[in-house]
Amino acid sequence: MELWLMCLGLLLRLLNVLLKPFVAFIGGPKRTTPFPEIRNEMLNIPAVDLAERIRNKELRSEDVVRAYIERIREVNPLINAVVEERFEAAIEEARRADVLIGETQPLWLIKHYPLLGVPFTVKESCALRGAPLTGGSLARQDVRAAADGEAVAHLRAAGCIPLLVSNTPEYCLNWESYNHVTGRTRNPYDPRRTAGGSSGGEGALLGAGASLFGVGSDVAGSIRVPAHFNGVFGHKPTAGAVSIHGHFPMSTDERFARMLTVGPMARYAKDLPTLLHIMAGPGAARLRLDEPVQTRDIRVLYAEDMGWNPGHVPVDDDIQMALYRAVQYFKRHGLSTERAEFERLPEGMELAFSVLQSLRDVPSIFHHPEDPKAQHNLLLELVRCAVGQSRYSLAGIMFYVIFGLRHFFTADRLLTYQEKAVALRTQLIDTLGTDGVLFFPTYPTSALRHYESFGHIMGVGYTMLFNALGLPATHVPLGLDRNGLPIGIQVVAAPYQDRLGLCIARELEAAFGGWQAPK
């Protein structure tokens, strides 16, 4: 355990206490009117069921697409999650889908277009042909995707219809979705709070009932944290299971491709296996998603936190109790449940940091296409940011300040932690095997107030650890906390055992209600 990192965690926790009055003030007033309720029942149908009803001509794709467009227009002024829409193109694609359905047998459609006519949304960093691919950077504000990213292409080939691209932090480098191009995305459950990041636009749209499922990406919790903050499901697949081709930003370091994953976010757990199967394309065979999984055969291990470390953000009681309730539910139904003890878990932040800090060619917000050799002084940029004169977001600048902490690790200590990370990965794989899952907090608190994430940086260790280890993890919503904010846990499995977490997610959805619309 690094003393300096523990002290940094304590300092950040103190900073968070001191900043509470400030972040409460700049977050704006509490919402005094109810969040718009969902009035169109088409918006409450899971994707796999919706596809079936469209195929059977019970519903028209055009009507479904128009219903989602209406909902997006209704709620986006409240959450600011949309970077750019493609509504007219989506309506035209829906019309073509309806024509194809009228001319084709359902069995052929199931085989070739399993989700024909179903609308979805895309995180801006996951390339959608013709849409912005700015990374929330002013230097890239005119950049557009020349082609679909591979995961997006697979969904479109399955008949899905993209509606828009959604907001992210600058270069996806923060756990709040804010940049100087689109602005700040707000949480549909409380506008004073963040929707998370970096897939925060997707999380907010899903939580608001304005999207059915979306494409997200996750390098340190960027699918799971927004899923947690917005009360929806999010799956970080096994590293390498879904292609990250077409994602921005990227790195030439092959280890970056092991940390970064592209995966589905959805309001309904039953959609996740189908979405993952489609997004994985040729890689789906390794996930064996078609193999039946019996819940009664799954072993449940659990840990309520990362263990003793005063630098860590404490896990809220509401989240710990939700985790215990989930464990007790399966225990009552005859599953094997056991509290897990992993000796290296208290050093999880160090292990995750060591893998991140070892990366070369880390994407930089300071890279300018017209002047790639330009140098930037972090301290000067922070000063400019303080007076509102920087081209870069505060969160983006702070990432590179944090990344600079690698200099506090000696080469020997970095190597030691990397070796410990390999040992923990081996221990987790051996313990979980082919029939075990680990219940673990996704984040120590519910949705933070805007700018509060700076004092909670250590909280991301709960998700980043599993990026560093390459394990699949599924965030599952488990209701609301005492403040009416969504909470949940992540279900972790061994590599290529994603189907276990997806099975447990569906059971927990049935038991605890899954996504709940904002009131």
Sequence and secondary structure as in RCSB ss.txt:
>XXXX:A:sequence
MELWLMCLGLLLRLLNVLLKPFVAFIGGPKRTTPFPEIRNEMLNIPAVDLAERIRNKELRSEDVVRAYIERIREV
NPLINAVVEERFEAAIEEARRADVLIGETQPLWLIKHYPLLGVPFTVKESCALRGAPLTGGSLARQDVRAAADGE
AVAHLRAAGCIPLLVSNTPEYCLNWESYNHVTGRTRNPYDPRRTAGGSSGGEGALLGAGASLFGVGSDVAGSIRV
PAHFNGVFGHKPTAGAVSIHGHFPMSTDERFARMLTVGPMARYAKDLPTLLHIMAGPGAARLRLDEPVQTRDIRV
LYAEDMGWNPGHVPVDDDIQMALYRAVQYFKRHGLSTERAEFERLPEGMELAFSVLQSLRDVPSIFHHPEDPKAQ
HNLLLELVRCAVGQSRYSLAGIMFYVIFGLRHFFTADRLLTYQEKAVALRTQLIDTLGTDGVLFFPTYPTSALRH
YESFGHIMGVGYTMLFNALGLPATHVPLGLDRNGLPIGIQVVAAPYQDRLGLCIARELEAAFGGWQAPK
>XXXX:A:secstr
  HHHHHHHHHHHHHHHHHHHHHHHHT     S       GGGGS HHHHHHHHHTTSS HHHHHHHHHHHHHHH
HHHH  EEEE HHHHHHHHHHHHHHHHHS HHHHHHH TTTT EEEEETTB  TTSB  TT GGGTT B SS  H
HHHHHHHTT EEEEEE   GGG SSS EETTTEE EETTEEEEE  SSSHHHHHHHHTTS SEEEEEESSSTTHH
HHHHHT EEEE STTSS  TTBSS  S HHHHHH EEEEEES GGGHHHHHHHHHGGGHHHHTTTS   GGG EE
EE SSS S TTS    HHHHHHHHHHHHHHHHTT  EEE   TTGGGHHHHHHHHHHT SS   TT BTTBTT  
  HHHHHHHHHTT  SS HHHHHHHHHHGGGGGS HHHHHHHHHHHHHHHHHHHHHHTTTEEEEEESSSSS  BT
TGGGGGGGGGHHHHHHHHHT  EEEEEEEE TTS EEEEEEE STT HHHHHHHHHHHHHHH S     
